[in-house]
Amino acid sequence: MSLRTPLCDLFGIEFPLLQSGMGGIAGSALAAAVSNAGALGIFAAHGTNPDGVRELLAQMRVATDRPFGANLLLAHDLVRPADSVLDQTSDLVNEALNPLRREVGLEPAHGAPASPARDVEEKLELLLEARIPILSIGLGNPGHELVERCRRQGTRVIAMVTTVEDAKAVESAGVDAIVAQGAEAGGHRSHFAKPAQSGAGLVGTIALVPEIVDSVRVPVIAAGGIVDGRGLVAALALGAQAVMLGTRFVATTESLGVQAYKQALVEGASHETVVTDAASGRYARVLRNRFTDHYAATGAPTLPFGWQGSAVAPLFDQARALEDPDHMALWAGQSTGAIHDIPSVAEVVRRIMEEAERVVGSLVSRPASG
């Protein structure tokens, strides 16, 4: 029984599975392993510098001969970050972070953090010059001009959205497929602009996907809370042509996540995630820990996207070095409650597809009641 969809033909993949291009997690080893397993691997072009993007591109060309993608965040406040931030806001952020810094052996910080890199456009040019098979966009609308540039050189474009309105906007820009990101998804909420409140746009996957499917003509990819074959079948039943998984691929042997992070996902439960802007300045779903609880308790504001990331980076780097899950951002979706091990990527893909076919088979063969 085949679960191949038209999107598989569009992207040249065997299975209707995509791996989210998660910054700090999706390196070339993870993305290549996903592509080699018959799904679509996507490496993260954000979270690294232009030289890092060049290296990732070179590694991908060696590691796989199958289609792959690169993910880039096009948030306006990241593409063109503010030249400076308010001293008062920086002081409040430091007051919130300094106790955490001390707990991991760092000195307290004062004043504004280092200015965020202004290299998004340079990295985008590198990806375009490389003629990557697929460009994945988050936190922004790629726009008609960029999509046309990609189309001229054979690069497909997908964009992640959280609302029907944004789905229509990226369809108008000409994207090849749309990722409908439900509220259950881990990592950044893919809004074009940061909402005034953390709860804005939190529509569950099972409600959002069919609404977007009915509102656009291009293929839709479901994301949020999907971790196994049952989720894939459910998404296809809702009208999606594929699913994008993030959290499940973090907890694999090939991901760049430190062992303490992966183990936290194995031990976590679906109700233990929160949506916070403390980790980057943009709202994102993460596992609750000492960092999220402490920052929320202080009532401190956050700096703009990019600047807040610069402020927390030394803390997170130190926590990763110490394998300390309490002082880092544990990006995670509500699917963490269904993750119980840390297998290889190939094993994850195999399990999902085998379970999906069993589920479909059981539905087809189930006798009618009455």
KESEMAR-803792 format. One record per residue (C-alpha): residue in three letters; x, y, z. Coordinates in steps of 0.2 Angstrom, whole numbers, padded with zeros to 4 digits, always signed. Example, Ala and Ser with C-alpha at 12.3 -4.5 7.8 and 13.67 -1.06 7.14 Angstrom:
ALA+0062-0022+0039;SER+0068-0005+0036;
END
This chain:
MET+0000+0000+0000;SER+0008+0016-0006;LEU+0006+0033+0004;ARG+0015+0043-0010;THR+0007+0059-0013;PRO+0009+0072-0027;LEU+0021+0082-0016;CYS+0033+0067-0016;ASP+0034+0069-0035;LEU+0036+0088-0034;PHE+0051+0086-0022;GLY+0058+0070-0029;ILE+0056+0061-0012;GLU+0050+0043-0008;PHE+0040+0047+0008;PRO+0028+0062+0012;LEU+0040+0066+0027;LEU+0050+0082+0029;GLN+0062+0086+0043;SER+0061+0104+0050;GLY+0077+0114+0048;MET+0080+0118+0066;GLY+0094+0130+0071;GLY+0107+0122+0081;ILE+0100+0105+0078;ALA+0099+0102+0059;GLY+0116+0100+0053;SER+0122+0091+0038;ALA+0122+0074+0047;LEU+0104+0075+0052;ALA+0098+0082+0035;ALA+0108+0070+0024;ALA+0102+0055+0035;VAL+0084+0061+0032;SER+0086+0063+0014;ASN+0095+0046+0012;ALA+0081+0038+0021;GLY+0069+0043+0008;ALA+0061+0059+0016;LEU+0067+0077+0014;GLY+0081+0083+0025;ILE+0083+0102+0028;PHE+0098+0109+0036;ALA+0098+0125+0046;ALA+0106+0140+0037;HIS+0101+0151+0052;GLY+0111+0150+0068;THR+0127+0150+0058;ASN+0137+0162+0048;PRO+0140+0163+0029;ASP+0156+0152+0031;GLY+0145+0139+0040;VAL+0133+0139+0026;ARG+0146+0136+0014;GLU+0153+0122+0024;LEU+0135+0114+0026;LEU+0132+0115+0007;ALA+0149+0106+0004;GLN+0145+0093+0017;MET+0127+0090+0010;ARG+0134+0088-0008;VAL+0146+0074-0002;ALA+0134+0066+0010;THR+0118+0063-0001;ASP+0114+0063-0019;ARG+0095+0065-0015;PRO+0085+0081-0014;PHE+0087+0092+0002;GLY+0083+0109+0008;ALA+0090+0123+0018;ASN+0080+0133+0030;LEU+0081+0152+0033;LEU+0072+0164+0045;LEU+0066+0179+0036;ALA+0059+0189+0051;HIS+0061+0207+0047;ASP+0069+0211+0064;LEU+0082+0198+0060;VAL+0085+0203+0042;ARG+0087+0221+0047;PRO+0090+0221+0066;ALA+0089+0237+0076;ASP+0105+0247+0077;SER+0104+0248+0096;VAL+0092+0244+0110;LEU+0086+0253+0125;ASP+0098+0254+0140;GLN+0083+0252+0152;THR+0077+0236+0143;SER+0095+0229+0143;ASP+0097+0232+0162;LEU+0080+0223+0165;VAL+0085+0208+0154;ASN+0102+0207+0163;GLU+0094+0207+0180;ALA+0084+0192+0175;LEU+0098+0183+0167;ASN+0112+0186+0179;PRO+0106+0174+0193;LEU+0106+0161+0179;ARG+0123+0165+0173;ARG+0130+0164+0190;GLU+0122+0146+0192;VAL+0132+0140+0178;GLY+0148+0148+0182;LEU+0147+0164+0171;GLU+0151+0182+0177;PRO+0136+0194+0177;ALA+0134+0204+0162;HIS+0130+0223+0160;GLY+0124+0234+0146;ALA+0118+0229+0129;PRO+0123+0212+0122;ALA+0133+0211+0106;SER+0125+0217+0091;PRO+0116+0203+0081;ALA+0124+0198+0065;ARG+0118+0206+0049;ASP+0121+0192+0037;VAL+0104+0185+0033;GLU+0104+0192+0015;GLU+0122+0186+0012;LYS+0117+0168+0017;LEU+0102+0169+0006;GLU+0113+0174-0009;LEU+0124+0159-0005;LEU+0109+0147-0005;LEU+0103+0154-0021;GLU+0120+0153-0030;ALA+0121+0135-0024;ARG+0104+0131-0033;ILE+0098+0121-0018;PRO+0084+0110-0022;ILE+0072+0117-0009;LEU+0072+0133+0001;SER+0062+0133+0017;ILE+0057+0149+0024;GLY+0051+0153+0042;LEU+0045+0168+0051;GLY+0042+0178+0035;ASN+0034+0180+0018;PRO+0048+0176+0004;GLY+0039+0188-0008;HIS+0036+0186-0026;GLU+0053+0192-0032;LEU+0063+0180-0021;VAL+0051+0165-0027;GLU+0054+0170-0045;ARG+0073+0170-0043;CYS+0072+0153-0036;ARG+0060+0147-0049;ARG+0072+0152-0063;GLN+0086+0141-0056;GLY+0075+0126-0052;THR+0074+0129-0033;ARG+0057+0125-0025;VAL+0051+0136-0011;ILE+0041+0132+0005;ALA+0035+0144+0018;MET+0028+0140+0036;VAL+0013+0149+0042;THR+0002+0149+0057;THR-0014+0157+0050;VAL-0025+0156+0034;GLU-0021+0174+0030;ASP-0003+0171+0030;ALA-0006+0155+0019;LYS-0015+0166+0006;ALA-0001+0179+0007;VAL+0013+0166+0003;GLU+0003+0158-0010;SER+0001+0174-0019;ALA+0020+0176-0018;GLY+0021+0159-0028;VAL+0028+0147-0016;ASP+0027+0128-0021;ALA+0020+0122-0004;ILE+0014+0129+0012;VAL+0018+0122+0030;ALA+0003+0124+0041;GLN+0011+0125+0059;GLY-0001+0120+0072;ALA-0001+0127+0090;GLU+0007+0110+0096;ALA+0023+0113+0086;GLY+0040+0116+0095;GLY+0052+0130+0091;HIS+0047+0147+0084;ARG+0029+0152+0080;SER+0031+0156+0062;HIS+0022+0173+0062;PHE+0027+0186+0050;ALA+0027+0199+0064;LYS+0028+0196+0083;PRO+0011+0196+0091;ALA+0007+0206+0106;GLN+0003+0191+0116;SER+0010+0173+0117;GLY-0007+0165+0114;ALA-0011+0174+0098;GLY-0012+0162+0083;LEU-0012+0147+0093;VAL-0024+0136+0082;GLY-0021+0117+0084;THR-0015+0107+0069;ILE-0031+0097+0067;ALA-0041+0113+0065;LEU-0028+0123+0055;VAL-0023+0111+0042;PRO-0040+0108+0034;GLU-0044+0127+0035;ILE-0028+0131+0025;VAL-0031+0116+0013;ASP-0048+0123+0009;SER-0041+0141+0007;VAL-0026+0138-0005;ARG-0022+0128-0021;VAL-0004+0123-0018;PRO+0000+0108-0008;VAL+0000+0109+0011;ILE+0012+0101+0024;ALA+0006+0098+0041;ALA+0017+0102+0056;GLY+0014+0102+0075;GLY+0012+0087+0087;ILE+0015+0074+0073;VAL+0028+0061+0079;ASP+0023+0044+0071;GLY+0013+0035+0058;ARG-0004+0039+0066;GLY+0000+0057+0064;LEU+0005+0055+0046;VAL-0012+0046+0042;ALA-0022+0059+0051;ALA-0013+0074+0042;LEU-0016+0065+0025;ALA-0035+0063+0030;LEU-0036+0082+0034;GLY-0030+0086+0016;ALA-0011+0088+0019;GLN+0001+0080+0006;ALA+0015+0078+0019;VAL+0020+0081+0037;MET+0035+0090+0044;LEU+0043+0084+0060;GLY+0054+0093+0072;THR+0054+0086+0089;ARG+0055+0068+0084;PHE+0071+0072+0074;VAL+0079+0081+0088;ALA+0079+0065+0098;THR+0089+0055+0085;THR+0107+0050+0085;GLU+0112+0061+0071;SER+0105+0078+0078;LEU+0116+0091+0085;GLY+0106+0092+0101;VAL+0117+0087+0116;GLN+0112+0071+0125;ALA+0104+0080+0140;TYR+0092+0089+0128;LYS+0088+0073+0119;GLN+0085+0064+0136;ALA+0074+0078+0142;LEU+0063+0075+0127;VAL+0062+0057+0131;GLU+0057+0061+0149;GLY+0046+0075+0145;ALA+0027+0076+0144;SER+0015+0085+0132;HIS+0009+0097+0146;GLU+0026+0102+0151;THR+0029+0114+0136;VAL+0027+0133+0137;VAL+0027+0147+0124;THR+0040+0160+0128;ASP+0049+0174+0120;ALA+0063+0174+0133;ALA+0074+0162+0122;SER+0075+0173+0107;GLY+0064+0188+0108;ARG+0051+0179+0097;TYR+0038+0167+0104;ALA+0043+0149+0103;ARG+0037+0133+0112;VAL+0050+0124+0123;LEU+0050+0112+0138;ARG+0048+0121+0154;ASN+0064+0122+0165;ARG+0074+0133+0177;PHE+0077+0145+0163;THR+0059+0148+0158;ASP+0052+0148+0175;HIS+0064+0160+0182;TYR+0063+0172+0168;ALA+0044+0172+0168;ALA+0044+0175+0187;THR+0055+0191+0185;GLY+0042+0199+0174;ALA+0057+0205+0163;PRO+0054+0211+0145;THR+0064+0204+0131;LEU+0075+0212+0118;PRO+0071+0212+0100;PHE+0074+0196+0090;GLY+0092+0194+0087;TRP+0097+0205+0102;GLN+0088+0194+0114;GLY+0097+0179+0106;SER+0113+0187+0108;ALA+0110+0191+0127;VAL+0106+0172+0131;ALA+0119+0164+0119;PRO+0133+0163+0132;LEU+0121+0156+0145;PHE+0114+0143+0133;ASP+0132+0139+0126;GLN+0138+0136+0144;ALA+0123+0125+0148;ARG+0126+0114+0133;ALA+0144+0112+0137;LEU+0139+0107+0155;GLU+0125+0095+0148;ASP+0114+0106+0159;PRO+0096+0105+0153;ASP+0090+0117+0166;HIS+0098+0132+0159;MET+0096+0131+0140;ALA+0082+0132+0128;LEU+0074+0115+0125;TRP+0064+0118+0109;ALA+0050+0105+0109;GLY+0033+0102+0103;GLN+0019+0094+0113;SER+0023+0078+0104;THR+0037+0076+0117;GLY+0026+0065+0127;ALA+0026+0052+0113;ILE+0044+0051+0111;HIS+0052+0037+0121;ASP+0069+0033+0114;ILE+0084+0041+0104;PRO+0085+0030+0088;SER+0094+0033+0071;VAL+0085+0044+0058;ALA+0083+0029+0047;GLU+0074+0020+0061;VAL+0062+0034+0064;VAL+0057+0035+0045;ARG+0055+0016+0044;ARG+0044+0016+0060;ILE+0033+0030+0054;MET+0030+0023+0036;GLU+0027+0005+0043;GLU+0015+0011+0056;ALA+0006+0023+0044;GLU+0003+0008+0032;ARG-0003-0003+0046;VAL-0015+0011+0052;VAL-0022+0013+0034;GLY-0024-0005+0032;SER-0033-0007+0048;LEU-0045+0007+0043;VAL-0048-0001+0026;SER-0051-0018+0033;ARG-0061-0013+0048;PRO-0079-0021+0047;ALA-0094-0009+0047;SER-0103-0008+0063;GLY-0122-0012+0064;
END
